[in-house]
Amino acid sequence: MSARNTLTRTDAFAIGRLDAHDQAAMVRSGDIDAAGLVEAAILRIEALDPQLQALSHCAFAQARREAAALDGIATRSAMTGVPWLPKDSLDYPGMPTRSCSRSRSSTTVQSGYPYVERLVAQGLVAVGKSSMPEFGLLASTEPLLGPVTRNPWSLAHSPGGSSGGAAAAVAAGLVPFAHGSDGGGSIRLPSSCCGVVGLKPGRDSTVRVRGRHLVEDLLVADGMHARSVRDAAWAFAATHLQPGREMVRGPSARRLRIAVIECGLRGAVPHPEVRDAVARTAELCASLGHRVERARWPLDGDAFLTAFEDLWSHLAADCVDAARALPGGRRPEDALEPWTLALGARAANLPTHALEAAYRQIAQLPRQLSAFFETQDIVLTPVVSAPPPLLGTFAPDVPIDTLMQTMFAWIDYTPLQNMAGTPAISLPLSGSRDGLPIGSMFAADRGQEDALLALAYELEAAAPWAGRWPAHSVAASIA
């Protein structure tokens, strides 16, 4: 089952229902070779992505060459031949890095960073890149460059962002792994919207992913979207700063102190369906013997989120500054989206002491949260304040005053872990009355990724989601 003409659509879709571990096992057993796994992914993408638009770049010829080279090596790595998608902001040799911005060229890059090198060394084969909002600055994947990515559970709804293409691709079964980067929730938000597992590691837990940047190095963490907890656990271990780190392989017997925080950092009450989803998750945790109680974050949520918004604006300003030297006389306003320009202008109007206040917020978080986690092990919160939004709700041409109010209100649960450098995971434990996924977020103190993954294994076994597939996916297409 290695050549394109021997793989049927049914074969390819059946493989797409397997997680990365099971796909890799097929190669090790000789049921298929690496070229066959990659070809199956290409067939799934060709069949389903015209509707979903999860990929911003296809690299099928390159993937076929890399898979063929793997088949010529006798030694098998852990994930030999398993297909995956880097995000459009991740440098991958032989592919362009556009961050879905019209200001970026389509010139291919020649080298990546250690994060990509680790994954390639484990045998993963990139079949393209996933779509994202311009520079990852929005919570919905609707870049003006294109493509606009649709949620596989409902094509009218957003998959979230900024790693929306990644989460949509994994949810639909196009690939079992897709890279996400998270600067304010960008792994967890689309994981919640698309019903997949999304781990945001803590600061300094993985090898370097990109070039150095004063704000991104503080806020951004990277991981792989997956359908199974074991896949997410493997990806975290494979890219860990400590080489050869052992992955978490199952639940722990330890019973945890779980604090439930329902309201957002600015005190807003979540949508009733989100509130009910968190309540059901809390009941599930209690039924498993964990101590569950209500709590509040020990910080000034309004001041904290204002600081985050100011830093977010500075990220946009950096993008605007970089576009001032565009070739051919192009102006930044001709190549950048309205949201990026407006957010950059907001940063330009901020006084310098706003940055001082933002960094002060970051500096005091370790002490505040360390004291909090002396009495709690894990915190359970919503991922977002409402179910997945309709496309257009957070589009880049929505006026900045509207987006500043609505988008940041929707995401006000997730930025805390980015500012604090602490880990969090979104698990697909609930859904809305309309059948859209609603994730539950578990967060912990620094260095506690293993505790989050062990709890995730336990919840996956207690409330399995492996059999739940969206309408636009490999499972629905087989049926």
Protein Blocks (a to p, Z undefined) as FASTA:
>chain_A
ZZfklpcfklmmmmmmpcfklmmmmmmnopacfklmmmmmmmmmmmmmmmnomafbdcfk
lmmmmmmmmmmpmbacfkgoiacdddfkbccehiaceklpakbccbdcfbdcfklmmmmm
nopacfbdcdddehhlacbdcdfkbpadddfkbmkbcebjfklmmmmmmmnomambdcdd
dfbopmmmmmmmnopacddddehkbccfbdcdfklmmmpccddddfbfklmmmmmmmmgm
bghiacdfbdcfbdcdddddfbdfkopacdfklmmmmmmmmmmmmmnopacddddddbdf
klmmmmmmmmmmmmmmmmmmmmmmcghhiafklmpcfklmmmmmmmmmpcfklmmmmmmm
mmmmmmmmmmmmmmbfbdcddfbfbdcddehjlgckbcfklmmmmmmmmmmmmmmmmmno
pacddddfbccfkopacdddddddehilmmmmmmmmmmmmmmccklpccfbdfklmmZZ
